[in-house]
């Protein structure tokens, strides 16, 4: 269930976008956010 919330958040961030910022930079930022969320889940679940 938490993963679904993360996916929704990522998709919202992708749709909103950041005006005036390079698209490659925004893609990199989204990837970092997803990786941080994934590592958080690893530590929470202990796997």
C-alpha positions as CSV (number, residue, x, y, z in Angstrom):
1,X,0.0,0.0,0.0
2,X,2.8,2.4,0.8
3,X,4.4,1.6,-2.5
4,X,1.2,2.7,-4.3
5,X,1.4,6.0,-2.4
6,X,5.0,6.5,-3.6
7,X,4.0,5.8,-7.1
8,X,1.2,8.3,-7.0
9,X,3.5,10.9,-5.5
10,X,6.0,10.3,-8.2
11,X,3.4,10.6,-10.9
12,X,2.0,13.8,-9.4
13,X,5.5,15.3,-9.4
14,X,6.0,14.3,-13.0
15,X,2.8,15.9,-14.1
16,X,3.3,19.1,-12.2
17,X,6.9,19.5,-13.3
18,X,9.1,22.4,-12.4
19,X,9.0,25.4,-14.7
20,X,12.2,26.9,-15.9
21,X,14.3,23.8,-15.0
22,X,16.0,21.4,-17.4
23,X,13.9,18.3,-18.0
24,X,17.0,16.1,-17.5
25,X,17.5,17.6,-14.0
26,X,13.8,17.0,-13.0
27,X,14.1,13.4,-14.2
28,X,17.2,12.9,-12.1
29,X,15.5,14.5,-9.1
30,X,12.5,12.1,-9.5
31,X,14.9,9.1,-9.7
32,X,16.7,10.2,-6.5
33,X,13.3,10.5,-4.7
34,X,12.3,7.1,-5.9
35,X,15.6,5.6,-4.8
36,X,15.3,7.2,-1.3
37,X,11.8,5.9,-0.9
38,X,12.9,2.4,-2.0
39,X,15.8,2.4,0.5
40,X,13.4,3.6,3.2
41,X,11.2,0.6,2.5
42,X,14.2,-1.7,2.7
43,X,15.0,-0.4,6.2
44,X,11.4,-0.5,7.3
45,X,10.8,-4.1,6.2
46,X,14.4,-5.2,7.1
47,X,14.8,-7.1,3.7
